Amino acid sequence: MITSLLWTICALGAAPDTLSPPLRALALHPSGGPVQVVVIPTVADHDRALARELSAAVPGFATQVVAGGMVQALVPPDRLRELAAREGVARVRVPHRARPKEIVTEGYSAMFEEDWHALGRTGAGVRVAILDVGFKDYLALQGTELPPSIETHFQGDWSAEEHGTAVAEIIHDIAPDAEIVLYSFETEVEFLASCQEILDNGEVLVSASIGFDNVWHADDTSIYSRTVDQLAEAGITWVAAAGNEGWSYWVGEAVDSDGDGWMELDGEVLVETSAYDFAWASVRWDEPFGAAARDLDLYLYGTGDEALCQSEDEQSGAGDPYEEIWCHPPAEEVKLAVYDYSRSSAPIKLWLFSYWDLAPGVASLRETLTLPSDASGAITVGGVQWWDQELAWYSSRGPTNDGRMKPDVSAPTEVTTSTYGNRQFTGTSAATPHVAGVAALLLQDNAWGPEQVRAWLVEHAEDLGPPGPDKDFGAGYLQIAAGADDDPVDTGDPDDTGDPDDTGEALVAPGCGCATGAPGGLWALVALGAGLIRRREARRG
């Protein structure tokens, strides 16, 4: 496990540029046991061959997963330099890690005017694949809160996090006779491997209450989003959490108008960190990943003039439009600042993200979707408080960065589960399995594809907020009237089959800028460590 030393060392020294900044720091001061890394080959389709070569050539190198043109492995810290210098290695970094999108469910009665279970609609014969970062204690709930038999496909440490267990509870409440299949992962490489497994296993419905935050543009071009699109094209209905980052972004055009290098951001971007002992933030800007020419740097300041931590990767036409910081600031009040090393006078759009909420009046409340909820093929779900139909304050908003309306619909959150006991299960993580459960009821007697399921859900959403679909609620809050299961929906498919063909093809994540699915320039660090792959509980404001 990488210690906090990684995040506080600023002098990275002359370690190979192939290593990401935190790994360069560790290479200069190697300590501890093996570190988990992602190795990016110089040749996109050379991932498996490179894994074999490195296993033979680098002492202690242990391959874990190969997927999406990337190699996930464990390597001793004192071998990082050697690994980075090997021929065929383009980049070595720590894995991006997904965070759960959560914060007997009241959502069933809140959505349904009539008991569908009493009408025989229970999800019988439908398999629901739950993709999550952990399923701690699920065995203890089998036969009570969960079905007596559950199929599992686990990668990573599935037992460290109970988040997915609560998701499974809600699906079982909504569709009690559906078969539940658990898929666990922690890193982006394991995410891609799990998606391939879902495709290979012939799943038709996925509930995914997870997301990757601000590591790529939310415009349906990331490797995560394009993978979901490919699954949808194969006939798989993917229900995605919109995210809990509604108050985590400053979005807007910035410019260095006075020529001092510092971007004007319409006032200070303050972060609420007083209750926490660390800060994590990132910035991306409106240039292509892998081809960024604008060289921006990100800084975190306290009350003084000295930066508490900074990210200063170079962008010179082949880099990523991304900088990220992680540190333990001594100050309770901190602010983010962006410096334009290229000293351009042209304005550029920024997405400035903080793991902890931005101060009141700073957050932009738009374009805050987590990945892959921006995917065209995903049914994206926002969160609504079940008791008053008010938008949950943390629910991520649309539109996507390319202007498409998301989320698609909204569903109940802040509900009760056995997993969390007297703590509410909050966040869009709780809303998502409500929609996935309804999809299971629909698929019990209908061989529908994802667009037919989406059309039915949108048709049965109660419009909230401004008239028509909007960036907060989508089409509205899912409200299902008596007899609604018999309502026909014209989806443009005359035989209502969804035509789910080509389900056996390998995932290649088209359109991500990497012919075989390698994530082009996803070099920015998103490693949270096991202690941070945990629930992010919503705080009432």
C-alpha positions as CSV (number, residue, x, y, z in Angstrom):
1,M,0.0,0.0,0.0
2,I,1.3,3.4,-0.9
3,T,1.7,5.5,2.2
4,S,0.9,9.1,2.7
5,L,4.6,9.9,2.0
6,L,3.7,9.7,-1.7
7,W,1.3,12.6,-1.5
8,T,3.5,14.9,0.4
9,I,6.9,14.6,-1.2
10,C,7.2,17.5,-3.6
11,A,10.8,17.1,-4.8
12,L,10.4,14.3,-7.4
13,G,14.1,14.3,-8.5
14,A,15.4,12.7,-11.6
15,A,13.4,9.5,-11.5
16,P,12.3,8.4,-15.1
17,D,9.6,10.6,-16.7
18,T,7.8,7.4,-17.6
19,L,6.7,7.2,-13.9
20,S,3.8,9.4,-12.7
21,P,4.9,12.0,-10.1
22,P,3.9,10.0,-7.0
23,L,5.7,6.9,-8.3
24,R,8.8,9.0,-9.1
25,A,8.7,10.1,-5.4
26,L,8.5,6.5,-4.2
27,A,11.3,5.5,-6.6
28,L,13.5,8.0,-5.0
29,H,12.6,6.9,-1.5
30,P,11.5,3.2,-1.9
31,S,9.9,1.7,1.2
32,G,7.1,-0.7,2.1
33,G,5.7,-3.7,0.3
34,P,4.8,-4.1,-3.4
35,V,2.9,-1.2,-5.0
36,Q,0.0,-1.6,-7.3
37,V,0.6,0.0,-10.7
38,V,-0.8,0.3,-14.2
39,V,1.6,-0.1,-17.0
40,I,0.8,1.5,-20.4
41,P,2.5,-0.1,-23.4
42,T,4.1,2.0,-26.1
43,V,2.2,-0.2,-28.6
44,A,-1.5,-0.4,-27.8
45,D,-2.0,-4.1,-28.7
46,H,1.1,-5.3,-26.9
47,D,-0.4,-5.4,-23.4
48,R,-0.3,-9.2,-22.9
49,A,3.1,-9.7,-24.5
50,L,4.5,-6.9,-22.4
51,A,3.0,-8.4,-19.2
52,R,4.9,-11.7,-20.0
53,E,8.1,-9.8,-20.8
54,L,8.0,-7.8,-17.6
55,S,7.2,-10.8,-15.4
56,A,10.3,-12.5,-16.7
57,A,12.6,-9.4,-16.7
58,V,11.7,-7.4,-13.6
59,P,12.2,-9.2,-10.3
60,G,9.0,-9.1,-8.2
61,F,6.8,-8.0,-11.0
62,A,3.5,-9.8,-10.6
63,T,0.7,-9.3,-13.2
64,Q,-2.8,-9.1,-11.8
65,V,-5.1,-8.1,-14.7
66,V,-4.7,-7.3,-18.4
67,A,-7.5,-5.5,-20.1
68,G,-8.2,-2.4,-22.2
69,G,-4.6,-2.2,-23.5
70,M,-3.3,-1.9,-19.9
71,V,-1.4,-4.1,-17.5
72,Q,-2.2,-4.0,-13.8
73,A,0.5,-5.4,-11.6
74,L,2.3,-5.4,-8.3
75,V,6.0,-4.3,-8.2
76,P,8.5,-3.7,-5.4
77,P,9.1,0.0,-4.9
78,D,12.9,-0.5,-5.5
79,R,12.1,-1.9,-9.0
80,L,10.0,1.1,-10.2
81,R,13.0,2.7,-12.0
82,E,13.9,-0.5,-13.7
83,L,10.3,-1.1,-14.8
84,A,9.9,2.4,-16.1
85,A,13.1,2.1,-18.2
86,R,12.1,-1.1,-19.9
87,E,11.6,-1.0,-23.7
88,G,7.9,-1.0,-24.6
89,V,6.8,0.8,-21.5
90,A,5.2,4.2,-22.2
91,R,3.9,5.1,-18.7
92,V,3.7,3.6,-15.2
93,R,1.1,5.1,-12.8
94,V,-1.1,4.2,-9.9
95,P,-4.6,2.9,-11.0
96,H,-7.6,5.1,-11.2
97,R,-10.0,3.8,-8.5
98,A,-13.8,4.0,-8.7
99,R,-15.7,5.5,-5.8
100,P,-19.1,4.3,-4.8
101,K,-22.0,6.7,-5.6
102,E,-24.0,6.4,-2.4
103,I,-24.7,8.4,0.3
104,V,-36.6,-2.7,3.7
105,T,-36.4,0.5,1.0
106,E,-39.1,3.2,1.1
107,G,-38.5,3.6,-2.6
108,Y,-40.8,0.8,-3.7
109,S,-44.0,2.4,-2.3
110,A,-42.7,5.9,-3.3
111,M,-42.5,4.8,-7.0
112,F,-45.4,2.4,-7.4
113,E,-49.1,3.3,-6.9
114,E,-50.0,-0.4,-7.2
115,D,-48.2,-3.4,-5.8
116,W,-46.7,-5.1,-8.9
117,H,-45.5,-8.0,-6.8
118,A,-49.1,-8.9,-6.1
119,L,-49.7,-8.8,-9.8
120,G,-47.0,-11.4,-10.4
121,R,-44.4,-8.9,-11.6
122,T,-41.4,-9.9,-9.5
123,G,-38.5,-10.1,-11.9
124,A,-38.7,-13.9,-12.2
125,G,-36.2,-15.2,-14.8
126,V,-34.2,-12.0,-15.0
127,R,-30.5,-11.8,-14.1
128,V,-29.4,-8.5,-12.6
129,A,-25.6,-8.0,-12.7
130,I,-24.5,-5.6,-9.9
131,L,-21.1,-4.0,-10.6
132,D,-19.6,-2.4,-7.5
133,V,-16.5,-1.9,-5.4
134,G,-17.4,-4.3,-2.6
135,F,-20.0,-6.7,-1.2
136,K,-19.0,-7.0,2.5
137,D,-21.3,-9.3,4.6
138,Y,-23.5,-10.3,1.7
139,L,-23.3,-13.9,2.7
140,A,-24.9,-13.1,6.1
141,L,-28.0,-11.7,4.2
142,Q,-28.6,-14.5,1.8
143,G,-32.0,-16.1,2.3
144,T,-33.3,-13.0,4.1
145,E,-32.5,-9.6,2.6
146,L,-30.9,-11.2,-0.4
147,P,-31.8,-14.3,-2.5
148,P,-30.6,-17.6,-1.0
149,S,-28.3,-18.2,-4.0
150,I,-26.0,-15.6,-5.5
151,E,-23.5,-16.0,-8.3
152,T,-20.3,-14.0,-7.9
153,H,-17.5,-12.8,-10.1
154,F,-15.0,-11.0,-7.9
155,Q,-11.9,-9.0,-8.7
156,G,-10.1,-6.8,-6.1
157,D,-10.9,-6.9,-2.4
158,W,-14.7,-7.4,-2.5
159,S,-15.0,-7.8,1.3
160,A,-13.7,-4.4,2.3
161,E,-16.7,-2.4,1.3
162,E,-20.5,-3.0,2.0
163,H,-21.7,-0.5,-0.6
164,G,-22.7,-3.1,-3.2
165,T,-24.5,-5.2,-0.6
166,A,-26.9,-2.3,0.1
167,V,-27.4,-1.9,-3.7
168,A,-28.3,-5.6,-3.9
169,E,-30.8,-5.2,-1.1
170,I,-32.7,-2.6,-3.0
171,I,-32.8,-4.6,-6.2
172,H,-34.1,-7.6,-4.2
173,D,-36.8,-5.4,-2.6
174,I,-38.0,-4.1,-6.0
175,A,-37.6,-7.4,-8.0
176,P,-37.6,-10.2,-5.3
177,D,-37.5,-13.1,-7.7
178,A,-34.8,-11.7,-10.0
179,E,-31.4,-13.6,-9.9
180,I,-28.6,-11.4,-8.5
181,V,-25.1,-11.7,-9.9
182,L,-22.3,-9.8,-8.2
183,Y,-19.3,-8.4,-10.0
184,S,-16.7,-6.6,-7.9
185,F,-13.7,-4.4,-9.0
186,E,-11.6,-1.6,-7.6
187,T,-9.5,-0.1,-10.4
188,E,-10.2,1.0,-14.0
189,V,-8.4,-2.1,-15.4
190,E,-10.5,-4.4,-13.3
191,F,-13.6,-2.3,-14.4
192,L,-12.8,-3.1,-18.0
193,A,-12.1,-6.7,-17.3
194,S,-15.4,-7.0,-15.4
195,C,-17.3,-5.4,-18.4
196,Q,-15.8,-8.0,-20.7
197,E,-16.9,-10.7,-18.3
198,I,-20.4,-9.2,-18.2
199,L,-20.5,-9.4,-22.0
200,D,-19.1,-12.9,-22.2
201,N,-21.6,-14.1,-19.6
202,G,-24.5,-12.9,-21.6
203,E,-25.9,-10.5,-19.0
204,V,-28.8,-8.3,-20.1
205,L,-29.1,-5.9,-17.2
206,V,-26.4,-4.1,-15.1
207,S,-26.8,-1.8,-12.1
208,A,-23.6,0.3,-11.6
209,S,-23.6,2.7,-8.6
210,I,-20.0,3.7,-9.1
211,G,-18.0,6.3,-11.1
212,F,-14.7,7.9,-12.0
213,D,-14.5,11.6,-11.3
214,N,-13.0,14.3,-13.6
215,V,-10.4,11.9,-15.1
216,W,-11.7,12.5,-18.7
217,H,-14.2,14.7,-20.5
218,A,-17.8,13.7,-19.8
219,D,-18.6,13.7,-23.6
220,D,-18.9,10.0,-24.2
221,T,-15.3,9.6,-25.4
222,S,-13.7,8.1,-22.3
223,I,-12.8,4.4,-22.3
224,Y,-15.4,3.8,-19.5
225,S,-18.2,5.5,-21.4
226,R,-17.4,3.9,-24.8
227,T,-17.2,0.5,-23.1
228,V,-20.7,1.0,-21.7
229,D,-21.9,2.1,-25.2
230,Q,-20.6,-1.1,-26.7
231,L,-22.4,-3.2,-24.1
232,A,-25.6,-1.3,-24.9
233,E,-25.1,-2.0,-28.6
234,A,-24.9,-5.6,-27.6
235,G,-28.3,-5.4,-26.0
236,I,-27.3,-4.9,-22.4
237,T,-29.3,-2.3,-20.3
238,W,-26.8,-0.4,-18.2
239,V,-28.2,1.7,-15.3
240,A,-25.7,4.2,-14.1
241,A,-25.5,6.6,-11.1
242,A,-25.2,10.2,-12.1
243,G,-22.9,10.8,-9.2
244,N,-22.8,12.8,-5.9
245,E,-20.7,15.6,-7.2
246,G,-23.3,18.3,-7.5
247,W,-21.4,20.7,-5.3
248,S,-17.9,19.6,-6.2
249,Y,-17.1,21.5,-9.4
250,W,-16.3,25.0,-10.6
251,V,-17.0,25.1,-14.3
252,G,-16.4,28.0,-16.6
253,E,-14.1,29.9,-18.9
254,A,-10.9,31.3,-17.3
255,V,-8.3,33.7,-18.7
256,D,-5.1,35.3,-17.6
257,S,-6.2,38.8,-18.3
258,D,-3.4,40.7,-16.6
259,G,-0.5,38.5,-17.9
260,D,0.8,37.3,-14.5
261,G,0.2,33.6,-15.4
262,W,-2.7,33.1,-12.9
263,M,-6.1,32.3,-14.3
264,E,-8.9,34.5,-13.2
265,L,-11.7,32.2,-11.8
266,D,-14.4,34.7,-10.9
267,G,-13.2,34.9,-7.3
268,E,-11.5,32.4,-5.0
269,V,-12.4,28.7,-5.3
270,L,-12.6,27.8,-1.7
271,V,-12.8,24.1,-0.5
272,E,-14.6,23.0,2.7
273,T,-11.8,20.8,4.3
274,S,-12.1,21.8,8.0
275,A,-13.5,18.4,9.0
276,Y,-10.9,16.4,7.1
277,D,-7.2,15.8,7.2
278,F,-6.5,15.8,3.5
279,A,-7.4,17.5,0.2
280,W,-7.9,16.0,-3.2
281,A,-8.6,18.1,-6.2
282,S,-8.1,18.1,-10.0
283,V,-8.5,20.3,-13.0
284,R,-9.1,19.5,-16.7
285,W,-9.5,21.8,-19.5
286,D,-11.0,22.0,-23.0
287,E,-8.3,20.2,-25.0
288,P,-8.1,16.6,-26.3
289,F,-6.6,14.0,-24.0
290,G,-3.2,13.0,-25.4
291,A,-2.9,16.2,-27.3
292,A,-2.9,19.1,-24.8
293,A,-0.8,22.1,-25.8
294,R,-1.9,24.5,-23.0
295,D,0.4,23.9,-20.0
296,L,-1.7,24.5,-16.9
297,D,-0.7,23.8,-13.3
298,L,-2.8,23.3,-10.2
299,Y,-2.0,24.7,-6.7
300,L,-3.6,24.5,-3.3
301,Y,-3.1,27.5,-1.0
302,G,-4.0,28.1,2.7
303,T,-4.1,31.6,4.2
304,G,-0.5,32.3,3.3
305,D,1.4,32.9,0.1
306,E,3.1,29.5,0.1
307,A,1.5,26.7,-1.9
308,L,0.6,23.7,0.3
309,C,0.8,21.3,-2.6
310,Q,0.9,21.5,-6.4
311,S,0.7,19.5,-9.6
312,E,3.0,20.6,-12.4
313,D,3.0,18.0,-15.2
314,E,4.1,19.4,-18.5
315,Q,1.7,19.7,-21.5
316,S,3.4,20.4,-24.8
317,G,1.1,19.0,-27.5
318,A,1.2,15.3,-26.4
319,G,0.1,15.5,-22.8
320,D,-3.3,15.3,-21.1
321,P,-5.3,18.4,-20.2
322,Y,-5.3,17.3,-16.5
323,E,-3.6,18.1,-13.2
324,E,-4.3,16.6,-9.8
325,I,-3.2,17.3,-6.2
326,W,-3.4,15.3,-3.1
327,C,-2.0,16.4,0.2
328,H,-2.6,16.9,3.9
329,P,-3.0,20.6,4.3
330,P,-2.3,22.2,7.7
331,A,-4.9,24.9,7.1
332,E,-8.6,24.5,7.6
333,E,-9.5,27.0,4.9
334,V,-7.9,26.3,1.5
335,K,-8.3,27.5,-2.0
336,L,-7.5,26.3,-5.5
337,A,-5.5,28.2,-8.1
338,V,-4.6,27.5,-11.7
339,Y,-1.4,28.8,-13.3
340,D,-0.9,29.0,-17.1
341,Y,2.8,28.1,-17.6
342,S,2.3,28.6,-21.4
343,R,1.3,32.2,-20.6
344,S,-1.5,32.3,-23.2
345,S,-3.9,35.2,-23.2
346,A,-6.7,33.1,-24.7
347,P,-9.7,32.0,-22.5
348,I,-10.2,28.3,-21.9
349,K,-12.9,26.3,-20.3
350,L,-12.0,24.6,-17.0
351,W,-13.5,21.8,-14.9
352,L,-12.1,22.3,-11.4
353,F,-13.0,19.5,-9.1
354,S,-12.7,18.9,-5.4
355,Y,-13.4,15.6,-3.5
356,W,-14.8,17.7,-0.7
357,D,-17.6,20.2,-1.5
358,L,-16.8,23.7,-2.7
359,A,-17.8,26.6,-0.4
360,P,-21.3,28.0,-0.8
361,G,-21.6,30.3,-3.8
362,V,-18.6,28.7,-5.6
363,A,-20.0,25.4,-7.0
364,S,-21.3,25.7,-10.6
365,L,-24.1,23.1,-10.2
366,R,-23.8,21.9,-13.8
367,E,-21.7,19.5,-15.8
368,T,-20.9,17.5,-12.7
369,L,-21.6,13.9,-14.0
370,T,-19.4,11.1,-13.0
371,L,-18.0,8.7,-15.6
372,P,-19.5,6.6,-17.2
373,S,-22.9,8.2,-16.6
374,D,-22.2,10.4,-19.6
375,A,-22.4,7.4,-21.9
376,S,-25.1,7.6,-24.6
377,G,-25.8,3.9,-23.9
378,A,-26.3,4.3,-20.1
379,I,-29.7,5.0,-18.4
380,T,-28.4,7.7,-16.0
381,V,-30.1,8.2,-12.7
382,G,-30.3,11.2,-10.4
383,G,-31.3,11.2,-6.8
384,V,-34.5,12.5,-5.3
385,Q,-35.4,12.4,-1.6
386,W,-38.1,9.8,-1.3
387,W,-40.3,11.6,1.2
388,D,-40.7,15.0,-0.5
389,Q,-39.6,14.6,-4.1
390,E,-36.9,17.2,-3.7
391,L,-33.7,16.8,-5.6
392,A,-31.0,15.5,-3.3
393,W,-28.5,18.4,-3.0
394,Y,-25.5,16.3,-3.9
395,S,-27.0,14.7,-7.0
396,S,-24.8,15.3,-10.0
397,R,-26.2,17.5,-12.7
398,G,-25.9,17.6,-16.5
399,P,-25.7,18.3,-19.3
400,T,-22.8,16.3,-20.6
401,N,-19.7,18.2,-21.8
402,D,-20.9,17.8,-25.4
403,G,-24.4,19.2,-24.5
404,R,-26.5,16.1,-24.2
405,M,-29.2,16.0,-21.6
406,K,-28.4,13.9,-18.6
407,P,-29.5,12.4,-16.2
408,D,-32.3,10.4,-18.0
409,V,-34.6,10.0,-14.9
410,S,-34.5,10.4,-11.2
411,A,-35.4,7.9,-8.4
412,P,-35.7,7.6,-4.6
413,T,-32.6,8.0,-2.4
414,E,-31.9,8.3,1.3
415,V,-33.7,5.0,2.1
416,T,-33.4,2.3,4.7
417,T,-31.4,-0.9,4.2
418,S,-30.3,-3.7,6.6
419,T,-26.7,-3.1,5.5
420,Y,-26.5,0.4,6.8
421,G,-29.0,-0.1,9.7
422,N,-29.9,3.2,11.3
423,R,-27.9,5.1,8.7
424,Q,-29.7,6.1,5.6
425,F,-28.4,4.7,2.3
426,T,-27.9,8.0,0.4
427,G,-26.6,9.2,-2.9
428,T,-27.4,8.3,-6.4
429,S,-26.0,4.9,-5.5
430,A,-29.3,4.3,-3.7
431,A,-31.4,5.8,-6.6
432,T,-29.7,3.6,-9.3
433,P,-30.8,0.1,-8.0
434,H,-34.4,1.4,-7.7
435,V,-34.4,2.0,-11.5
436,A,-32.5,-1.3,-12.2
437,G,-35.1,-3.1,-10.1
438,V,-37.9,-1.6,-12.2
439,A,-36.0,-2.6,-15.4
440,A,-35.9,-6.2,-14.1
441,L,-39.7,-6.1,-13.6
442,L,-40.1,-4.9,-17.2
443,L,-37.7,-7.5,-18.6
444,Q,-39.6,-10.3,-16.9
445,D,-42.1,-10.5,-19.8
446,N,-40.5,-8.3,-22.4
447,A,-37.5,-9.1,-24.6
448,W,-36.6,-5.4,-24.7
449,G,-33.3,-3.8,-25.4
450,P,-31.8,-0.8,-23.5
451,E,-33.5,1.9,-25.6
452,Q,-37.0,0.3,-25.1
453,V,-36.4,0.2,-21.3
454,R,-35.2,3.8,-21.4
455,A,-38.3,4.9,-23.4
456,W,-40.6,3.2,-20.9
457,L,-38.9,4.8,-17.9
458,V,-38.9,8.3,-19.4
459,E,-42.6,7.9,-20.3
460,H,-43.4,7.1,-16.6
461,A,-41.4,9.9,-15.1
462,E,-43.2,12.7,-13.4
463,D,-41.8,16.0,-14.6
464,L,-40.2,18.0,-11.8
465,G,-38.2,21.3,-12.0
466,P,-38.5,23.3,-15.2
467,P,-41.0,22.0,-17.8
468,G,-39.5,19.2,-19.9
469,P,-36.3,17.3,-19.4
470,D,-33.7,19.3,-17.5
471,K,-30.1,19.0,-16.2
472,D,-31.2,18.2,-12.6
473,F,-34.0,15.6,-12.8
474,G,-33.8,14.5,-16.4
475,A,-37.2,13.5,-17.6
476,G,-38.4,13.5,-14.0
477,Y,-39.0,11.3,-10.9
478,L,-40.0,7.8,-11.6
479,Q,-43.7,7.4,-10.7
480,I,-45.5,4.3,-11.9
481,A,-49.3,4.4,-12.0
482,A,-51.6,1.4,-11.6
483,G,-51.6,-0.7,-14.7
484,A,-48.6,1.1,-16.1
485,D,-46.9,-2.3,-16.9
486,D,-49.5,-2.8,-19.7
487,D,-48.9,0.6,-21.3
488,P,-47.3,0.1,-24.8
489,V,-44.2,2.2,-25.6
490,D,-43.3,2.9,-29.2
491,T,-39.6,2.5,-29.3
492,G,-39.2,2.2,-33.0
493,D,-38.5,-1.6,-32.9
494,P,-41.5,-3.3,-34.6
495,D,-40.9,-6.7,-33.0
496,D,-40.0,-5.3,-29.5
497,T,-37.0,-7.6,-29.2
498,G,-34.2,-5.1,-28.8
499,D,-32.2,-7.3,-31.2
500,P,-29.3,-8.0,-28.8
501,D,-26.8,-9.5,-31.3
502,D,-23.0,-9.6,-31.3
503,T,-22.9,-10.3,-27.6
504,G,-19.7,-12.4,-27.9
505,E,-17.4,-9.9,-29.4
506,A,-14.4,-8.6,-27.4
507,L,-14.6,-5.1,-26.0
508,V,-12.5,-2.5,-27.9
509,A,-13.9,0.7,-26.5
510,P,-14.2,2.5,-29.8
511,G,-13.8,6.2,-30.0
512,C,-11.6,6.6,-27.0
513,G,-8.5,7.7,-29.0
514,C,-6.9,4.2,-28.7
515,A,-7.7,1.5,-31.3
516,T,-7.6,-1.3,-28.8
517,G,-9.2,0.4,-25.9
518,A,-6.1,1.8,-24.2
519,P,-7.1,5.1,-22.6
520,G,-4.9,7.4,-24.7
521,G,-3.7,9.8,-22.0
522,L,-5.3,8.7,-18.8
523,W,-2.1,9.3,-16.9
524,A,-3.5,11.5,-14.2
525,L,-3.4,9.9,-10.7
526,V,-6.7,8.8,-9.2
527,A,-5.3,6.4,-6.6
528,L,-7.3,6.8,-3.4
529,G,-5.9,3.8,-1.5
530,A,-8.0,1.2,0.3
531,G,-8.9,3.6,3.0
532,L,-10.6,5.9,0.6
533,I,-12.6,3.3,-1.4
534,R,-15.4,3.8,1.0
535,R,-18.8,5.3,1.3
536,R,-19.1,9.0,0.7
537,E,-22.1,9.7,2.9
538,A,-24.1,12.8,2.0
539,R,-24.2,15.5,4.6
540,R,-27.4,17.3,5.2
541,G,-27.2,21.0,4.4
